[in-house]
Amino acid sequence: MHSTNTVVLAAFCAISSLSASATLVSITNCTGAIDCVITTTPPNPVLPNPNDGILLTWDERQNVTLTEDLRVDRVFDPTADFITALGNGDFLIQAGTIVSSHYLQWDPGNGSSSTVSATINLDSQVFAFITADQNLFDSDDALGLPGLDYNDFRLRGLEGGDTTVFNGENTDIRWSAGSPGDWTRLITAYSPTASVPEPASLLLPGVGLAGLGFATRRKKA
């Protein structure tokens, strides 16, 4: 059952299009996992203990114009003009920002290491990770893949020692996990390879397709 906050956040987002071509481009430098995979058929429901040793990723909603601030946990640049720092490691991506969403799942097992390292390559500027349980719950309906049951189990996010290094359209990760593993939502800018929205969708309040020309700065979360 989704929380009330999740439903409210979903109502605050205008969806301009869904991905027709992947904005996750590739996963490189993958070590520690049995495999690192971009899938178009994620597990449904998402299981709390797959124990498969696979870093599994998939695209979610693409080119969403936020009409309400989105709470995130790790950002590429806390000084960017569309990001508000709340303190204690919490940030907001401001309403009016166009974002695309991607999900990452890592659960060791099946002979893998407990730690995975990889570079996630995308087609647009990486903005942030959503890693805290409540922030994940609250964004599942608004940014998650339609029809996918995210199962809303606890301990989904990253541990304090897990690292995410933002580098333009790429992010380097090094995550260690036990049971359950790590599940995160990766937020990027407007995707140039997602499908062009139908003309009618352009009339939705708050929806725009202006590109984002934000400066790239290397940061370590």
KANORMO-V884654 format. One record per backbone hydrogen bond with DSSP energy under -1.0 kcal/mol. CO is the residue of the C=O (numbers start at 1). NH is the residue of the N-H. E is the energy in kcal/mol with one decimal. If there is no record, write none. Layout:
[[CO,NH,E] [CO,NH,E]]
This chain:
[[3,7,-1.5] [4,8,-2.3] [5,9,-2.6] [6,10,-2.1] [7,11,-1.7] [10,13,-1.3] [12,67,-1.4] [14,65,-1.6] [23,123,-1.1] [26,121,-2.9] [28,119,-3.1] [31,117,-2.4] [32,113,-2.6] [35,55,-2.2] [37,57,-2.4] [53,34,-2.7] [55,37,-3.0] [56,105,-2.8] [57,39,-3.0] [58,103,-3.0] [61,101,-2.8] [64,99,-2.8] [65,14,-1.6] [66,96,-4.2] [70,93,-2.9] [72,91,-2.3] [74,129,-2.3] [77,80,-1.9] [80,83,-1.8] [82,94,-3.0] [84,92,-2.5] [87,90,-1.6] [90,86,-2.8] [91,72,-2.6] [92,84,-2.5] [93,70,-2.7] [94,97,-1.5] [97,66,-2.4] [99,64,-3.2] [100,188,-2.7] [101,60,-3.1] [102,186,-3.4] [103,58,-1.9] [104,184,-2.1] [105,56,-2.7] [106,182,-3.5] [107,53,-2.5] [109,112,-1.5] [114,177,-2.0] [116,175,-2.3] [117,31,-2.6] [118,173,-2.9] [119,28,-2.4] [120,171,-1.7] [121,25,-2.6] [121,26,-1.5] [125,189,-2.2] [127,76,-2.7] [128,187,-3.3] [129,73,-2.3] [129,74,-1.8] [130,185,-2.2] [132,136,-2.3] [133,137,-2.7] [134,138,-2.7] [139,143,-2.7] [140,144,-1.8] [143,61,-2.0] [145,148,-2.1] [149,46,-2.7] [156,183,-4.1] [159,162,-1.5] [163,174,-1.9] [164,221,-2.6] [165,172,-2.7] [166,219,-1.2] [167,170,-1.8] [168,126,-2.7] [169,122,-2.4] [170,167,-2.8] [171,120,-2.9] [172,165,-3.0] [173,118,-1.8] [174,163,-2.2] [175,116,-2.7] [182,106,-2.9] [184,104,-2.5] [185,130,-3.0] [186,102,-1.7] [187,127,-2.8] [187,128,-1.9] [188,100,-2.3] [198,201,-1.2] [199,202,-1.1] [200,203,-1.6] [201,204,-1.3] [204,207,-1.8] [219,166,-1.8]]
